[in-house]
Amino acid sequence: MEWYVKVLKQYAEFEGRARRKEFWMFSLVHFLIIMALQTVMIMFGGMNPESSIGLVIMSILGLYSLAVFIPSLAVSVRRLHDTGRSGWWLLIGFIPVIGTIALIVFYVQDSQPGANQYGENPKEVGSTAVA
């Protein structure tokens, strides 16, 4: 949960680098929140016009998705920076199937060792701070 909060605190910070752990923990918590809201929505009637609770949950789901849209973009760009790629590579995701697969491959790759044009390696910065 601390990684999720860290990403939210860096709301629109597109500069720098994000470790794999930061990106994937944020993605996991985001996914779990979406699934929980959808489950509650389905339990309370979903899109049933007579169910006002389902409509409220759907509205909360929409507001949550809007609120987390910019942090999601920012952490994705920082993750691409960590692998030595520009944030513009996110646009490859618009290519059906192939673009999504390419982005997943980029996201699972290890960090570029040492500093790159986007900043210091967050793994190395964290390890020297502990020592």
N, C-alpha and C positions, 0 to 999 in steps of 0.2 A: 504494500500500500504506500510505502514511503516513496517509491519510484513514481507512482501515479501522482502523488501530491507534488513531487519535485517538478514533473512536467507541467502541471497546472500552474505552479509558481513561475515557471519560465514561459508564461502564456503565449507571447508572440515573439519569442527569441529564436530567430532563424539562423543566427550566427553560432559558430562553434560546432562541437561534436557531441554525439550521444552514443553511449555504449550500447551493445546488443541488449544487455540486461535491462537497461533503462527503457529502451524501445519495446521489448517484448513483455516486460512486466506492466508497462502502461497499456499495451494492447490487450493483455489478459484481463486486467481489472476492468477496462472499458467494455470488453466483450461480456464479462460476467454481469456488469451493471445493465447492459442492454438486454441480456437474456432474462434477468430478474424482472425488469420492467415489462418485458413482453409476456412473461409467464403470468404476472399479476394482471395484466390487461386481458389475457385470454381467460383467466379464472373469473374475472368480473364482467364477462360478456363481450369483450373485444369491440367489434364494430357494430354491435347490436344498437339500433337507434333508441331502444327503450332503456339502455344501460348508460346512465350518466357517469358512473364510476369508470367504466371502460373508456369513455371519451376523455375523462380527466387524466387517466393514466397515459392514454395516447398523447395527450397534450404535454404531459411531463416528459415523455419519451422524446417528443419532438424538440422541446426546449433544451433537454439535456444534450441531444445530438448537435443542436446549434451551438451550445455553449462550449462543447469539446471539439468542435470542428477546427478552429485555429490552432489549439495546442496539438492536435493530431497531425496537422500539416507541419507544424514547427518541429516536432520530434522526428517526423519522417525525413524532413530536410536535414536535420542534424545527424540522423543515422546515415544518410547518404554521404554527408560530409565526412563522417568517420571512416567510410570505406574509400574516400578519395574522389567522390563523385559530386558534381554540382547538384543542387536541389532541383534543377530543371529536369533531371531524370525522372521526377515524379510524373511528368507528362506522358511517359511511356505507358503508364497505367491505362491510358485511354485506348490503347490497342487491345481489343478483346482477347482474352485468354493469355496470349503471348506476353503482353505487357504486364499483366498481374504476376505471371510466373517469373518474369525477369526481375520485377521489384522484390519478390520474395527471396530470390537468389541473392540480390544485393543486400537485403536486410539481414540474411543469415551469415554473410561473410564476416570474417574477423576484422578487427580494426586495422587500419594501416599503421604499422609501427612508427613510433616517433612522431614528431610534429609534421603536419602537412599544411597546405595553404589555408586551411580552415581553423587551425589552432593545434594545441597540444593534445596528445593522446590521453583521453580521460582515464584509461586504465593506468597508465604510467604516472599521471598526476596523483591519482588516488593512492597508488602504492608507495610513492615517496612521502606523501603526507602522513601515512601510517608509520613508516619506519623512523 
